């Protein structure tokens, strides 16, 4: 069992190296444009949970995960050559919905701001009418 800080460092190193492998060496169109958002390595170094996303969003998630799972053996082999560990963890790929969630939150905030602006314009017009009637 490794200390938690070492597991975090190993996860970060795997993220960097895996990103480079996918960018420079991957020829599978299913994994083009993939971003590795995070890698969590368990303290026993048995598994590395790899979180991924693409600009296109969740509509490509199935295709991307299939491509990564298909290439898992190759990716693990390449990573083992680059990251010096006695036993290299098995890779498990997961879709990271953070960007889709962030987009929904941004739309909600934007609509709230739009509602506030519309309300402020409505109040201003009402105040202008009230001022012109009294004057």
C-alpha positions in Angstrom: 0.0 0.0 0.0 1.4 3.4 -1.0 0.7 6.7 0.8 -2.1 8.8 -0.5 0.2 11.6 -1.7 2.2 9.1 -3.8 -1.0 7.6 -5.3 -2.0 11.2 -6.3 1.4 11.8 -7.9 1.3 8.5 -9.8 -2.2 9.4 -11.0 -1.1 12.8 -12.2 1.9 11.2 -14.0 -0.4 8.6 -15.7 -2.7 11.4 -16.8 0.2 13.3 -18.4 1.7 10.3 -20.1 -1.7 8.9 -21.3 -2.6 12.3 -22.8 0.6 12.3 -24.7 0.2 8.7 -25.9 -3.4 9.4 -27.1 -2.3 12.6 -28.9 0.9 11.3 -30.5 0.5 7.6 -31.0 -3.2 6.8 -31.2 -4.5 6.0 -34.7 -8.0 4.9 -33.6 -10.5 7.6 -34.7 -12.8 6.6 -31.8 -10.3 8.2 -29.3 -9.4 11.3 -31.3 -10.0 14.6 -29.4 -10.2 12.8 -26.0 -9.2 14.8 -23.0 -8.1 13.0 -19.8 -9.6 15.1 -17.0 -8.4 13.0 -14.0 -6.8 9.8 -13.0 -7.5 8.3 -9.5 -5.1 5.5 -8.5 -6.1 3.3 -5.5 -3.6 2.9 -2.7 -2.9 -0.7 -3.6 -2.0 0.3 -7.2 -4.4 -2.3 -8.5 -6.6 0.1 -10.5 -6.4 3.5 -12.2 -9.7 5.1 -12.8 -9.3 7.3 -15.9 -11.9 10.1 -16.5 -12.3 11.3 -20.0 -14.4 13.8 -22.0 -14.5 15.3 -25.5 -15.5 18.7 -26.9 -18.4 17.0 -28.7 -19.8 16.0 -25.3 -21.7 13.0 -24.1 -23.0 12.0 -27.6 -19.5 10.5 -28.3 -19.1 8.9 -24.9 -20.0 5.4 -25.9 -17.8 5.4 -28.9 -14.8 6.9 -26.9 -15.2 4.5 -24.0 -15.3 1.5 -26.4 -12.2 2.7 -28.2 -10.3 3.2 -24.9 -11.4 -0.2 -23.5 -10.3 -1.8 -26.8 -6.9 -0.2 -26.6 -6.5 -0.7 -22.8 -3.9 -3.4 -23.1 -1.8 -1.3 -25.5 -2.2 1.8 -23.4 -1.3 0.0 -20.2 1.8 -1.5 -21.9 3.0 1.9 -23.2 2.3 3.6 -19.8 4.3 0.8 -18.0 7.3 1.6 -20.2 7.1 5.3 -19.2 6.1 5.2 -15.6 8.4 3.2 -13.4 6.2 1.0 -11.2 6.8 -2.6 -10.1 3.2 -3.6 -11.0 1.2 -1.3 -13.2 -2.5 -0.7 -12.3 -5.3 -1.9 -14.6 -7.0 1.0 -16.4 -10.7 1.6 -16.0 -12.2 4.3 -18.2 -15.1 6.5 -17.2 -17.0 9.4 -18.8 -16.5 12.7 -17.0 -19.8 14.6 -17.1 -18.3 17.8 -15.5 -18.4 19.9 -18.7 -22.0 19.0 -19.5 -23.0 19.9 -15.9 -21.0 23.1 -16.0 -22.8 24.1 -19.2 -26.2 23.5 -17.6 -25.2 25.6 -14.6 -24.0 28.4 -16.8 -27.2 28.4 -18.8 -29.2 28.6 -15.5 -27.1 31.5 -14.2 -27.4 33.3 -17.6 -31.2 32.9 -17.6 -31.3 34.3 -14.0 -29.3 37.3 -15.1 -31.6 37.8 -18.1 -34.6 37.6 -15.8 -33.1 40.2 -13.5 -32.3 42.5 -16.4 -35.8 42.2 -17.8 -37.3 42.8 -14.3 -35.1 45.9 -13.9 -36.1 47.2 -17.3 -39.8 46.7 -16.4 -39.3 48.5 -13.1 -37.5 51.4 -14.9 -40.4 51.8 -17.4 -42.9 51.7 -14.6 -41.0 54.4 -12.7 -40.7 56.6 -15.9 -44.5 56.3 -16.4 -45.1 57.2 -12.8 -42.8 60.2 -13.0 -44.3 61.5 -16.3 -47.8 61.3 -14.8 -46.9 63.2 -11.7 -45.0 65.9 -13.6 
